Amino acid sequence: MSLEQDIANVVSAAEQLTGIVDTKIEDINNTVNGKVAEMNSQVAVKKNEIDTAITQQVQRVDTALENKQVIGNGGHGTKSIGIASFFTGETGATYMHLKLPYKIDTHNCMFHLNIYGYEYGKNNIVDATFTGYCYTNQNKLYQSKTAGTHEPIVYVGTDQHVYLRITLESQYYLTLSVDSTYVGNGSVLKPGDVQFISSTEAQL
């Protein structure tokens, strides 16, 4: 066999080998790509499962926290605690208003709330109790009564909502919280139902 033929055979064999290698490389790439896609799919599924589990856990925690804010069976005498809070490092005197969800032109609801805390700037304990009846049948605030520190009063605002108010000489490091008790034909108030508003205005 001539040298030329030998070279031709070697070249042909090399080309065949290259083709086989290329095919194997393609097979390997396809296999790897398939495995990567499979792994990505599994990761996505697991991530979704984890996200769902986290969301459910957050909901359980939120529910647990809300449940801990209510003491009682939901009926009369049930107390909801810490339904609103307030803190500021501002200075100066202020009127602190608590806006209730009840409107005298809309609701027939009795209420009993307590605002308590610490007026650090004057070294005073804050402890005031408010009761009354938002009486839409006569479009008025009825049988309101207050007791405690910081000149507590109940009044009807220009928006027809019932407001509670205390007078503070100093806001400096003022901390307040609110509890509510279900009385009469009222309701169990929860976080978001009431709102603290600090203002230099005596009535809103």
C-alpha positions, 0 to 999 in steps of 0.5 A: 500500500502506498504512503498516499493511501496510508495517509488517506486512510488515517485522514478518513479514520480521523474524520470518522473519529471526529464525527463520533466525538462530535456526536458524543459531545452533542449527546453529553450537552443534550443530557447536561442541558436536560438535567439542568432544566430538570434541576431548574424545574425542581428548584422552582417547585421547591421555591414555590413550596417554600414561599407558600410555607412562609406565607402560611407561617406569616399568616399563622403568626399574624392570626396568633398575634391578633388572638393574643390581643383579645381576652375573652370569648368574644362576648360581653366583657371581652377585652382587646388589648394594645389595639393602638399605640403612640410614641414620639420624641417631640417636645411641647404640649399637645392634645392627644385625640383617639378617633373611634370607628363609630359615627353618630349619624351611622352607628348605635354602639356603646364603648369602653376604652382605656388610654394608658402610658407614660408622659416622661417629660412631666413624669406622669402616669397616663391612665384614663377611661372613657365610656359612652353611647354613640346613639344614631337613633337620636344622632348624638353622643349619649351617656358619656363618662370619663375618669382618670388623668390628663383631663379626659373628655369624649366629643363628636368631631366635625366628621361625625366620628366619636373622639376621645381626648387627653391633654398633655403638657409634654410629648417628650418620649410620650408612650401610649396604648389603648385597650377596649372592653366589649360593653352593651351593644358595642363590639370588640375593637381590634387593631386598625379600628382606632387611631391616635392623632396628636394636634394643637387643636382642642377638637377635630 
